[in-house]
Amino acid sequence: MANIILESARGIQPVAIEDELLRSRMVFLDGEVTGESCAQIIRQLMYLEKEDSTSGITFCINSPGGSVQDGLALYDVLMLLKSPVRTVCTGTCASMGAILFLAGTKREMMTHGKIMIHDPAFGGRHDMGGKKPHEIQTELDDLNRCREALAMIIAKRTGKTLEEIYEVTAEDTYYTAEEAVDFGLATGIVRKKGYFA
């Protein structure tokens, strides 16, 4: 973890960059959506909400996706915050990363950012070998419930119908920044210098 040097009443001391950015109400997801990454972000969000529930939070995301259940737990927390949340796609927001991006009131993308949405799939931990038909059907029912939940989030945040969402999520569908704004996934594109200052 990189440090910066700050001078204070206690003298000169190293401070983690993440801690200094958190003081500026910036939270980051760089990498896969996991139980660990989501738990850390939830703690940071709860801390910021406790400190000041009227000031905005910037949530920067560059993620290939990952655990749907852990991601939905983080999504639920984001939706319950009083603090206004601005999400920023700093690279690629794919799969569950795209769902988390949709939690923002303002959803902004870097000029070369991309978003990818698709239907959920069985993860590598699901081995169908040796399972009975009713066990496979239970897994399939769970997957379809997950598909419906994610499609409803996308539809609600974009203003599209469920049928429109199911049509584009049947395959991996990528959007450039401009396309994401046109589709309703993003609300704007970051072009102003000094945006993060």
Beta strands, then each sheet from edge to edge (+ up, - down):
strand 1: 3-8
strand 2: 11-16
strand 3: 26-30
strand 4: 57-63
strand 5: 85-94
strand 6: 106-110
strand 7: 114-117
strand 8: 173-176
strand 9: 188-190
sheet 1: 1+ 2-
sheet 2: 3+ 4+ 5+ 6+ 9+
sheet 3: 3+ 4+ 5+ 7+ 8-
end
